[in-house]
Amino acid sequence: DMCFHSKYRSYTGQCNNFDHPTWGVSQMPFLRLLPPIYENGFNTPVGWDHNKRYFGFPKPNPRTISFELVSTEQVTPHSLYSAMLMQWGQFVDHDLDFIATALSRQTYTGGARCNRTCENVDPCFNIQMPPNDPRLRSMGPERLPCIEFERSAAICGSGETSPIFKQVTFREQVGT
């Protein structure tokens, strides 16, 4: 039993749950609640191809959704909850499911840094900003019209070279 001699909790999370010693361990894949859905059926996220249509329509821009649905003319404090609720949620989220990002912040094919391209080239999956976005106006002309965003790191052995599973498998995320 690998946890037999474990007197104290480990910083990696290993053996913190004696019934399931690898649950929550850093550098281990996350278990999925639902099967993955990829645009190409294997490893590209939905929204990767801006020209692809779903039910006859392109996927809406995530920044536009945030800007149109969440923004208000004025910020009004909530009568019951403070900003501490959001901060606590952020803490819990990062503690439970903080995902390792790709090892590189440069495109794998051309070497361009993710913050210097608005193209979707692995590992870059930048979010385009609409022309009327207030953040775009405040950044100045030298900035690209997108928000830098890198994909999570895939687990070693997943994908096309899967010696672990002995078959082609979906891309998986790794916990940090």
C-alpha positions in Angstrom: 0.0 0.0 0.0 1.6 3.2 -1.2 0.0 5.3 1.6 0.9 3.0 4.5 3.9 5.0 5.8 2.3 8.4 5.1 2.1 10.1 8.5 1.5 13.6 7.2 -0.3 15.1 4.2 1.8 15.6 1.2 2.1 18.9 -0.7 1.3 17.1 -3.9 -2.0 15.8 -2.6 -0.9 12.2 -2.9 -2.5 9.9 -0.3 -4.7 12.7 1.2 -7.6 10.4 0.4 -6.6 6.9 1.5 -9.4 5.3 -0.5 -8.4 7.1 -3.7 -4.7 8.1 -3.2 -4.4 9.8 -6.6 -7.5 12.0 -6.4 -6.4 15.7 -6.4 -2.8 14.9 -7.0 -0.8 17.5 -8.9 0.2 16.6 -12.4 -2.6 14.0 -12.8 -5.4 14.3 -15.3 -8.8 15.7 -14.3 -11.8 13.3 -14.3 -14.4 14.6 -16.7 -18.0 15.0 -15.7 -19.1 14.9 -19.3 -17.4 13.6 -22.4 -15.3 16.1 -24.3 -16.7 17.9 -27.3 -14.1 19.1 -29.8 -14.7 21.0 -33.0 -12.8 18.5 -35.1 -13.9 15.6 -33.0 -10.5 15.1 -31.4 -8.5 18.1 -30.0 -9.6 21.5 -31.2 -12.0 23.5 -28.9 -15.4 24.6 -30.1 -15.0 28.0 -31.6 -11.5 27.3 -33.0 -12.7 27.8 -36.6 -14.5 31.1 -36.8 -16.2 30.1 -40.1 -17.8 26.9 -38.7 -21.5 27.1 -38.2 -23.6 25.4 -35.5 -27.3 25.1 -36.4 -26.7 27.5 -39.2 -25.0 30.2 -37.0 -21.4 30.9 -36.1 -20.5 30.7 -32.4 -20.9 34.2 -30.7 -17.7 36.0 -29.6 -17.2 35.4 -25.9 -16.1 39.0 -25.3 -19.3 40.3 -27.0 -21.4 38.0 -24.7 -19.6 39.3 -21.6 -19.8 42.9 -22.8 -23.5 42.8 -23.8 -24.9 40.6 -21.0 -22.9 41.5 -18.0 -22.1 45.2 -18.4 -24.2 47.9 -16.8 -24.5 51.6 -17.0 -23.4 51.9 -13.4 -22.1 49.4 -10.8 -24.5 48.9 -8.0 -23.5 47.1 -4.8 -25.5 44.0 -3.9 -27.6 44.3 -0.8 -26.5 40.9 0.5 -23.2 39.9 -1.0 -19.8 41.7 -1.1 -16.8 41.2 -3.4 -15.6 38.7 -0.9 -18.0 36.2 -2.3 -16.3 36.5 -5.7 -12.8 36.3 -4.1 -13.8 33.2 -2.1 -15.1 31.6 -5.3 -11.9 32.4 -7.1 -9.9 30.8 -4.2 -12.0 27.7 -4.2 -11.8 27.4 -8.0 -8.0 27.8 -8.2 -7.6 25.4 -5.3 -9.8 22.6 -6.7 -9.2 22.8 -10.5 -6.3 25.0 -11.3 -5.2 23.8 -14.7 -1.7 23.8 -16.0 -1.3 25.9 -19.1 0.6 24.8 -22.2 4.4 24.8 -21.6 4.9 27.3 -24.3 3.4 30.7 -24.9 4.5 30.6 -28.5 2.8 29.0 -31.4 4.1 25.5 -32.0 4.4 26.0 -35.8 5.8 29.5 -36.3 7.1 30.5 -32.9 5.1 33.7 -32.6 4.2 34.7 -29.1 0.5 34.3 -28.2 0.3 38.0 -27.3 1.6 38.9 -30.8 -1.0 37.0 -32.8 -4.8 36.9 -32.9 -4.8 33.6 -34.8 -5.9 30.3 -33.3 -2.6 28.4 -33.5 -1.8 25.9 -30.8 -1.5 26.7 -27.9 -2.9 30.2 -28.6 -6.7 30.5 -28.5 -7.0 34.3 -28.2 -10.3 36.0 -27.7 -11.1 38.6 -30.4 -12.4 41.9 -29.1 -15.2 43.6 -30.9 -14.5 47.1 -32.4 -16.7 48.8 -29.7 -15.0 47.1 -26.8 -14.0 49.7 -24.1 -10.9 47.7 -23.3 -9.7 47.9 -26.9 -10.0 51.7 -26.9 -8.0 52.0 -23.7 -5.1 49.8 -24.8 -3.7 52.0 -27.6 -2.9 51.4 -31.2 0.2 49.2 -30.6 -1.9 46.4 -29.0 -3.6 43.6 -31.1 -7.4 43.5 -31.0 -7.5 40.3 -28.9 -7.1 39.1 -25.4 -4.3 36.6 -24.9 -5.4 33.1 -23.9 -3.5 29.9 -23.9 -5.0 26.4 -23.9 -4.4 24.1 -21.0 -1.6 21.6 -21.1 -2.6 18.2 -22.5 -1.6 15.1 -20.4 1.4 13.3 -21.5 0.5 10.2 -23.5 -2.9 11.5 -24.5 -3.8 12.1 -28.1 -2.3 10.5 -31.1 0.7 9.0 -29.2 -1.2 7.3 -26.4 1.0 4.5 -25.0 -1.0 4.6 -21.8 -4.4 3.9 -23.3 -3.1 1.9 -26.4 -5.5 3.8 -28.6 -6.2 7.3 -29.9 -7.9 9.2 -27.1 -9.2 12.7 -26.5 -7.0 15.5 -25.2 -7.2 15.7 -21.4 -6.4 18.5 -19.0 -3.8 18.2 -16.2 -4.2 19.5 -12.7 -1.4 21.6 -11.2 
